[in-house]
């Protein structure tokens, strides 16, 4: 999965480098989650907490046997 972010006023999505590498707070950005091949949007534009919650849910069920 690929996590992307953009400033709330911006149009261009970028790959997320991590909390410590972005300028300002995560509250200033929108996030989205894409499939590994970047063809399917798994989570539409939302805040960091909601996107990460869904990311953890997907990872949990992907690795559950």
Secondary structure, DSSP 8 states (H G I E B T S, - for coil): -EEEEEETT----EE---GGGSSS-GGGEEEEEE-TTS-SEEEEEE-HHHHHHHHHHHHHHHH--
